[in-house]
Amino acid sequence: MKLRSMEEKISYRLFLMGFLGLLFTAALCIFVFHKAFTAQAWTSLEREADLVSAGYDLVQDPQQLSSFVTNDLRITLISQDGSVLFESATDQPMENHLSRPEIRQAMTEGVGRDIRDSQTMGYETYYYAVLLPNGEILRMAQDAETVWSIYDSTLPAIVLSCVALMLAAAVLAALLTRALVSPVLSMTEDLDHIQDNVPYKELVPFAESIHSDRILRENNEKMRQEFTANVSHELKTPLTSISGYAELIETGIAKPEDVPGFAQKIHVEASRMIQLVNDILQLSSLDNASEAGSEPEMETVDLLTVAKDCVERQKLNARRAYISLNCLGESALVHGNRALLDELCQNLCDNAIRYNRPGGKVQITTACSRDGHCTLTVADNGIGIPKEAQSSVFERFYRVDKSRSKATGGTGLGLAIVKHIARIHNARIKLESQVDVGTTITVTFPTAN
């Protein structure tokens, strides 16, 4: 598809507007001129007729009418029976004039008018007839150049004027368009501050959109770089441990009684790496789904069932950490993806167990409010989260206590996954925590329609 130039398009439309305006003005001038010309011709004939009729009343001699004749005025005197008593244009006998339109009209109305064209001379003849008191009809005629004949004589001047006006319109349209477009083009010279260089208020949303998109891209690129660096670091740590223990066993430096312990450490680090890779893949899958705008398959899911299944799966993990884990609440139906909701509950429960103390408690609660909103709440009485860190815990690889996370095998991606899953379900997350008191995270889902 060929791109159209905005400058050319505006210039063309401005030129077209000027051309149409010129045509309209010319047509209007022709119409007004023609009306004025015709009105002036009739007014002139009426005055001449009044003067001649007044003079004829005094002399009562048709031949004396010749004294009123001028080069452009023709006088005809017609009797009641239509015969011509006087004709200034010729001395030859003339036919009966009763059939002439202006004569018939004058006999019935007192005044008659008619315009007849001369095809050979290119003139219009205006006929004005008036009924005299004695029953005779005095007709005045005057030849005038037709409007078209006038324009024929002035056609070269009109054409040259139109061409000059069109050239001027084209030049002005180009200059005006350039003046309009140049500020828009200059906006692209500094995209970092494009919102500060907006020449027209209509472009403000456009500039703000570009600025926002640019900031978003920069932030996304920064997040990708940080994510890559974090992933590299997180993978490098267990791989270094695995490589070191494996080398000790391979070279025989490790004593036979130490081999089982080293093998266990290799297994722990490998499990941690597998968990990290799984979390990264899960997060990447959620990111791709969000960017593509694709929604996972949704169905009606009972949060109470999700919570009970989560407790069942985490029971052994909680027992190893000497944590009491239980579930209570009521049936809470939401519109969501069962696998993702299981993942959300598992991550919240895993964090509650991981950042707790022996003898601690974790409780999962489901409920529905009167307005139809359903909630899933995971509460613990663990170490808690400092107030200054609460706004960052849902960021990728963020850890409040890095040493504890490393000891418990945390990847720092659990709550980031929870945040993405909640966003997919249009759910809200509320975090309440106090150091050495515990943490409560509540996810509120919209009504299930």
Secondary structure per residue as TSV (DSSP state, phi and psi in degrees):
chain	resnum	aa	ss	phi	psi
A	1	M	-	360.0	126.0
A	2	K	-	-76.5	127.7
A	3	L	-	-75.4	138.2
A	4	R	-	-94.4	140.7
A	5	S	-	-80.2	126.5
A	6	M	H	-64.1	-37.3
A	7	E	H	-64.1	-44.3
A	8	E	H	-64.9	-40.2
A	9	K	H	-64.4	-44.3
A	10	I	H	-66.8	-42.0
A	11	S	H	-60.5	-44.1
A	12	Y	H	-62.5	-42.2
A	13	R	H	-71.0	-37.4
A	14	L	H	-64.5	-42.0
A	15	F	H	-64.2	-42.1
A	16	L	H	-63.4	-40.7
A	17	M	H	-62.5	-41.4
A	18	G	H	-64.1	-41.2
A	19	F	H	-65.3	-45.7
A	20	L	H	-65.2	-36.8
A	21	G	H	-63.9	-39.0
A	22	L	H	-64.8	-44.3
A	23	L	H	-62.0	-43.9
A	24	F	H	-63.7	-42.9
A	25	T	H	-63.1	-42.2
A	26	A	H	-63.1	-45.1
A	27	A	H	-63.1	-41.0
A	28	L	H	-64.9	-41.0
A	29	C	H	-64.3	-41.7
A	30	I	H	-60.7	-45.1
A	31	F	H	-63.6	-48.2
A	32	V	H	-64.8	-41.6
A	33	F	H	-63.3	-42.5
A	34	H	H	-64.3	-42.0
A	35	K	H	-63.7	-44.3
A	36	A	H	-66.5	-39.4
A	37	F	H	-63.0	-45.1
A	38	T	H	-65.7	-44.6
A	39	A	H	-62.0	-39.7
A	40	Q	H	-67.2	-37.4
A	41	A	H	-63.8	-44.8
A	42	W	H	-66.0	-40.3
A	43	T	H	-62.2	-41.6
A	44	S	H	-63.9	-43.2
A	45	L	H	-66.1	-38.7
A	46	E	H	-62.9	-42.0
A	47	R	H	-66.5	-42.3
A	48	E	H	-62.2	-40.8
A	49	A	H	-64.3	-39.5
A	50	D	H	-62.8	-43.3
A	51	L	H	-64.9	-46.0
A	52	V	H	-67.1	-42.3
A	53	S	H	-63.9	-36.2
A	54	A	H	-65.2	-41.6
A	55	G	H	-68.0	-36.7
A	56	Y	H	-68.1	-33.1
A	57	D	H	-61.1	-31.5
A	58	L	H	-77.2	-41.1
A	59	V	H	-94.4	-32.2
A	60	Q	-	53.9	29.6
A	61	D	-	-124.6	115.1
A	62	P	G	-57.2	-35.4
A	63	Q	G	-68.7	-23.3
A	64	Q	G	-71.7	-9.6
A	65	L	G	-67.8	-17.6
A	66	S	G	-62.5	-24.8
A	67	S	G	-70.4	-17.4
A	68	F	G	-92.7	-5.7
A	69	V	-	-76.0	137.0
A	70	T	B	-122.1	177.1
A	71	N	T	-61.9	-35.4
A	72	D	T	-108.0	8.9
A	73	L	E	-117.7	129.8
A	74	R	E	-115.2	130.3
A	75	I	E	-118.8	133.0
A	76	T	E	-132.6	133.2
A	77	L	E	-113.7	126.3
A	78	I	E	-123.6	135.9
A	79	S	-	-79.4	176.3
A	80	Q	T	-66.0	-26.6
A	81	D	T	-90.0	1.1
A	82	G	S	99.0	-5.6
A	83	S	-	-76.0	150.1
A	84	V	E	-88.3	119.8
A	85	L	E	-90.2	-29.2
A	86	F	E	-154.1	138.1
A	87	E	E	-143.3	116.2
A	88	S	S	-77.0	-17.5
A	89	A	S	-83.2	-21.8
A	90	T	-	-156.4	157.4
A	91	D	S	-98.4	-5.4
A	92	Q	S	-78.4	149.8
A	93	P	-	-59.9	145.7
A	94	M	-	-122.6	156.6
A	95	E	-	-71.3	166.8
A	96	N	-	-62.9	138.0
A	97	H	-	-103.8	9.3
A	98	L	T	-63.9	-23.0
A	99	S	T	-81.6	-9.3
A	100	R	S	-70.6	135.1
A	101	P	H	-56.6	-43.1
A	102	E	H	-69.2	-28.4
A	103	I	H	-72.5	-46.5
A	104	R	H	-60.0	-42.6
A	105	Q	H	-66.3	-39.4
A	106	A	H	-66.2	-36.0
A	107	M	H	-68.5	-30.5
A	108	T	H	-94.4	-33.1
A	109	E	H	-114.4	-10.9
A	110	G	S	97.3	-27.7
A	111	V	E	-139.8	138.7
A	112	G	E	-134.8	146.3
A	113	R	E	-133.8	149.3
A	114	D	E	-162.6	150.3
A	115	I	E	-125.5	125.5
A	116	R	E	-126.9	141.7
A	117	D	E	-89.0	148.0
A	118	S	E	-105.5	108.7
A	119	Q	T	-68.6	-28.4
A	120	T	T	-85.3	-39.1
A	121	M	T	-90.4	-15.9
A	122	G	T	74.2	27.7
A	123	Y	E	-116.3	157.1
A	124	E	E	-104.7	140.3
A	125	T	E	-112.1	124.7
A	126	Y	E	-98.1	123.0
A	127	Y	E	-110.6	127.5
A	128	Y	E	-128.3	117.0
A	129	A	E	-116.4	139.9
A	130	V	E	-132.8	137.1
A	131	L	E	-82.0	122.9
A	132	L	-	-84.3	161.5
A	133	P	T	-58.9	-29.3
A	134	N	T	-85.2	5.4
A	135	G	S	93.7	-12.4
A	136	E	-	-75.9	163.5
A	137	I	E	-120.7	124.2
A	138	L	E	-99.6	123.7
A	139	R	E	-117.2	130.3
A	140	M	E	-108.2	139.2
A	141	A	E	-135.0	140.9
A	142	Q	E	-141.2	131.6
A	143	D	E	-88.2	133.0
A	144	A	E	-133.0	142.5
A	145	E	E	-60.6	136.6
A	146	T	-	-69.7	161.0
A	147	V	H	-57.1	-40.0
A	148	W	H	-68.8	-36.4
A	149	S	H	-65.3	-39.2
A	150	I	H	-61.2	-44.7
A	151	Y	H	-68.2	-31.3
A	152	D	H	-60.6	-40.4
A	153	S	H	-73.1	-28.6
A	154	T	H	-101.8	6.4
A	155	L	H	-57.0	-45.8
A	156	P	H	-57.5	-42.1
A	157	A	H	-65.8	-40.1
A	158	I	H	-63.7	-45.6
A	159	V	H	-62.3	-46.7
A	160	L	H	-62.0	-39.2
A	161	S	H	-63.9	-43.3
A	162	C	H	-63.8	-43.4
A	163	V	H	-62.4	-43.6
A	164	A	H	-62.8	-41.9
A	165	L	H	-65.3	-39.3
A	166	M	H	-67.0	-40.4
A	167	L	H	-63.3	-43.1
A	168	A	H	-62.9	-40.3
A	169	A	H	-63.9	-40.7
A	170	A	H	-64.3	-44.3
A	171	V	H	-64.6	-45.4
A	172	L	H	-64.2	-39.2
A	173	A	H	-62.9	-42.4
A	174	A	H	-65.0	-44.4
A	175	L	H	-65.5	-43.0
A	176	L	H	-65.3	-41.6
A	177	T	H	-63.5	-43.3
A	178	R	H	-61.9	-40.2
A	179	A	H	-65.0	-32.4
A	180	L	H	-76.4	-38.8
A	181	V	H	-84.3	-31.9
A	182	S	H	-55.0	-45.3
A	183	P	H	-61.9	-32.7
A	184	V	H	-67.4	-42.7
A	185	L	H	-66.4	-34.6
A	186	S	H	-69.0	-18.5
A	187	M	G	-61.2	-31.1
A	188	T	G	-77.8	-7.0
A	189	E	G	-73.0	-24.3
A	190	D	-	-139.4	82.8
A	191	L	G	-68.5	-23.4
A	192	D	G	-66.9	-27.4
A	193	H	G	-126.1	36.6
A	194	I	G	-62.5	-31.7
A	195	Q	G	-71.3	-14.2
A	196	D	G	-93.3	-7.1
A	197	N	-	-122.1	41.5
A	198	V	-	-88.2	117.4
A	199	P	S	-78.6	-27.5
A	200	Y	S	-130.3	142.5
A	201	K	G	-65.1	-24.8
A	202	E	G	-66.8	-19.7
A	203	L	G	-93.5	-0.9
A	204	V	H	-59.9	-48.8
A	205	P	H	-60.4	-37.4
A	206	F	H	-63.3	-46.8
A	207	A	H	-65.5	-41.4
A	208	E	H	-65.2	-36.2
A	209	S	H	-65.0	-43.1
A	210	I	H	-64.4	-43.3
A	211	H	H	-63.2	-44.3
A	212	S	H	-64.2	-42.3
A	213	D	H	-63.3	-40.0
A	214	R	H	-64.0	-45.5
A	215	I	H	-62.1	-41.8
A	216	L	H	-62.0	-42.8
A	217	R	H	-64.3	-42.2
A	218	E	H	-63.7	-42.0
A	219	N	H	-64.6	-41.5
A	220	N	H	-63.4	-40.8
A	221	E	H	-65.1	-40.4
A	222	K	H	-63.5	-42.0
A	223	M	H	-64.3	-38.6
A	224	R	H	-64.6	-42.1
A	225	Q	H	-64.1	-44.0
A	226	E	H	-64.0	-39.8
A	227	F	H	-63.8	-42.7
A	228	T	H	-63.4	-43.1
A	229	A	H	-64.0	-43.0
A	230	N	H	-64.9	-43.4
A	231	V	H	-62.1	-44.1
A	232	S	H	-59.5	-43.5
A	233	H	H	-66.4	-45.0
A	234	E	H	-65.8	-35.2
A	235	L	H	-77.5	-32.4
A	236	K	H	-66.6	-36.9
A	237	T	H	-61.8	-54.4
A	238	P	H	-66.9	-33.6
A	239	L	H	-65.3	-37.4
A	240	T	H	-64.0	-42.5
A	241	S	H	-64.2	-46.7
A	242	I	H	-60.4	-45.2
A	243	S	H	-63.4	-40.7
A	244	G	H	-65.2	-48.8
A	245	Y	H	-65.0	-39.0
A	246	A	H	-65.5	-37.5
A	247	E	H	-66.2	-39.7
A	248	L	H	-61.4	-42.0
A	249	I	H	-70.0	-40.5
A	250	E	H	-65.5	-41.4
A	251	T	H	-81.2	-7.5
A	252	G	T	81.1	6.0
A	253	I	-	-66.5	-36.5
A	254	A	S	-69.9	135.1
A	255	K	-	-70.3	152.1
A	256	P	G	-55.4	-37.3
A	257	E	G	-72.7	-16.8
A	258	D	G	-88.4	-16.1
A	259	V	H	-59.1	-46.6
A	260	P	H	-59.0	-38.8
A	261	G	H	-66.1	-41.6
A	262	F	H	-65.0	-39.5
A	263	A	H	-63.4	-38.3
A	264	Q	H	-64.5	-41.9
A	265	K	H	-65.2	-37.8
A	266	I	H	-62.1	-41.6
A	267	H	H	-64.0	-42.6
A	268	V	H	-63.3	-45.2
A	269	E	H	-67.4	-37.4
A	270	A	H	-65.8	-40.7
A	271	S	H	-63.0	-41.4
A	272	R	H	-62.4	-40.1
A	273	M	H	-67.4	-39.6
A	274	I	H	-62.4	-42.2
A	275	Q	H	-62.9	-41.0
A	276	L	H	-63.8	-45.2
A	277	V	H	-62.5	-42.5
A	278	N	H	-61.4	-42.9
A	279	D	H	-64.8	-40.0
A	280	I	H	-63.6	-44.1
A	281	L	H	-63.7	-40.6
A	282	Q	H	-63.3	-45.8
A	283	L	H	-64.8	-40.4
A	284	S	H	-63.7	-39.7
A	285	S	H	-63.4	-41.8
A	286	L	H	-66.3	-38.9
A	287	D	H	-62.6	-45.4
A	288	N	H	-63.1	-39.1
A	289	A	H	-65.6	-38.5
A	290	S	H	-67.9	-43.2
A	291	E	H	-67.3	-37.2
A	292	A	H	-78.8	-13.3
A	293	G	T	73.4	15.0
A	294	S	-	-86.8	137.3
A	295	E	-	-103.9	131.8
A	296	P	-	-64.0	163.0
A	297	E	-	-64.2	124.5
A	298	M	-	-106.5	151.2
A	299	E	E	-153.6	175.7
A	300	T	E	-82.1	121.6
A	301	V	E	-124.1	138.0
A	302	D	E	-92.8	116.3
A	303	L	H	-62.9	-28.7
A	304	L	H	-64.7	-40.2
A	305	T	H	-65.5	-41.1
A	306	V	H	-60.2	-44.5
A	307	A	H	-64.6	-42.4
A	308	K	H	-64.9	-41.7
A	309	D	H	-64.0	-37.5
A	310	C	H	-64.3	-44.5
A	311	V	H	-60.6	-39.9
A	312	E	H	-64.5	-40.4
A	313	R	H	-74.9	-31.5
A	314	Q	H	-93.3	2.4
A	315	K	H	-59.9	-45.4
A	316	L	H	-67.6	-40.0
A	317	N	H	-62.2	-42.6
A	318	A	H	-67.1	-37.9
A	319	R	H	-64.3	-39.8
A	320	R	H	-63.7	-32.7
A	321	A	T	-92.0	4.0
A	322	Y	T	59.4	45.6
A	323	I	-	-114.5	137.1
A	324	S	E	-86.4	122.4
A	325	L	E	-122.0	126.6
A	326	N	E	-147.9	167.4
A	327	C	E	-134.0	140.9
A	328	L	E	-152.5	168.7
A	329	G	E	134.7	-162.2
A	330	E	-	-124.4	167.5
A	331	S	-	-62.4	131.5
A	332	A	-	-135.1	101.3
A	333	L	E	-88.0	127.7
A	334	V	E	-130.5	160.7
A	335	H	E	-95.5	107.5
A	336	G	E	-163.3	-175.3
A	337	N	-	-99.5	122.0
A	338	R	H	-61.7	-41.9
A	339	A	H	-64.7	-41.7
A	340	L	H	-69.8	-37.8
A	341	L	H	-66.9	-36.1
A	342	D	H	-61.5	-42.7
A	343	E	H	-63.0	-42.2
A	344	L	H	-60.8	-49.1
A	345	C	H	-65.3	-39.6
A	346	Q	H	-62.6	-44.1
A	347	N	H	-66.1	-42.2
A	348	L	H	-63.7	-43.2
A	349	C	H	-68.2	-39.3
A	350	D	H	-63.6	-41.1
A	351	N	H	-65.4	-41.1
A	352	A	H	-62.6	-36.3
A	353	I	H	-75.4	-43.3
A	354	R	H	-63.5	-40.9
A	355	Y	T	-103.3	45.5
A	356	N	S	-121.5	-177.7
A	357	R	-	-119.9	154.0
A	358	P	T	-54.7	134.1
A	359	G	T	89.6	0.4
A	360	G	-	-78.1	176.4
A	361	K	E	-128.8	144.3
A	362	V	E	-130.1	129.7
A	363	Q	E	-130.3	130.1
A	364	I	E	-106.3	127.7
A	365	T	E	-127.9	137.8
A	366	T	E	-119.9	146.4
A	367	A	E	-158.6	163.2
A	368	C	E	-130.9	135.2
A	369	S	-	-88.6	173.0
A	370	R	T	-65.6	-29.2
A	371	D	T	-84.5	4.4
A	372	G	S	97.2	-3.7
A	373	H	-	-77.1	134.5
A	374	C	E	-109.0	147.2
A	375	T	E	-128.4	147.8
A	376	L	E	-122.7	118.3
A	377	T	E	-119.5	131.0
A	378	V	E	-119.1	115.8
A	379	A	E	-121.7	142.1
A	380	D	E	-138.7	166.6
A	381	N	-	-116.0	43.1
A	382	G	S	-86.1	-147.1
A	383	I	S	-75.0	-18.7
A	384	G	-	77.2	174.6
A	385	I	-	-125.5	129.6
A	386	P	-	-59.4	149.3
A	387	K	G	-60.1	-38.4
A	388	E	G	-70.7	-16.2
A	389	A	G	-100.6	-7.1
A	390	Q	T	-66.8	-28.6
A	391	S	T	-79.5	-7.7
A	392	S	T	-112.8	-6.6
A	393	V	T	-67.5	-18.2
A	394	F	T	-91.6	3.3
A	395	E	S	-81.3	155.1
A	396	R	T	-67.9	134.2
A	397	F	T	65.5	12.0
A	398	Y	-	-81.2	132.1
A	399	R	-	-131.5	133.1
A	400	V	S	-70.7	-46.3
A	401	D	S	-124.3	97.7
A	402	K	H	-65.1	-37.0
A	403	S	H	-66.1	-39.5
A	404	R	H	-69.2	-39.5
A	405	S	H	-61.6	-41.9
A	406	K	H	-65.5	-38.2
A	407	A	H	-68.8	-35.9
A	408	T	H	-93.0	-3.9
A	409	G	T	85.0	19.6
A	410	G	-	-72.8	146.0
A	411	T	-	-98.9	-14.6
A	412	G	S	79.8	11.4
A	413	L	-	-114.5	-7.8
A	414	G	H	-58.0	-51.7
A	415	L	H	-72.5	-26.7
A	416	A	H	-64.8	-38.6
A	417	I	H	-67.1	-41.0
A	418	V	H	-58.5	-43.9
A	419	K	H	-60.2	-44.2
A	420	H	H	-65.8	-42.8
A	421	I	H	-64.7	-40.7
A	422	A	H	-63.0	-39.7
A	423	R	H	-64.3	-40.0
A	424	I	H	-61.9	-33.2
A	425	H	T	-94.4	9.2
A	426	N	T	55.8	36.0
A	427	A	-	-100.3	156.9
A	428	R	E	-107.5	142.9
A	429	I	E	-112.7	131.3
A	430	K	E	-123.1	126.1
A	431	L	E	-114.7	129.6
A	432	E	E	-128.7	124.3
A	433	S	E	-151.4	149.9
A	434	Q	E	-143.3	132.7
A	435	V	T	-58.5	132.2
A	436	D	T	66.5	8.6
A	437	V	T	-112.4	-43.2
A	438	G	E	140.0	177.5
A	439	T	E	-132.7	139.7
A	440	T	E	-128.7	122.9
A	441	I	E	-117.4	124.7
A	442	T	E	-117.6	127.5
A	443	V	E	-109.1	119.5
A	444	T	E	-104.7	123.3
A	445	F	E	-101.5	148.7
A	446	P	-	-68.7	167.3
A	447	T	-	-62.5	141.6
A	448	A	-	-88.1	112.6
A	449	N	-	-95.4	360.0
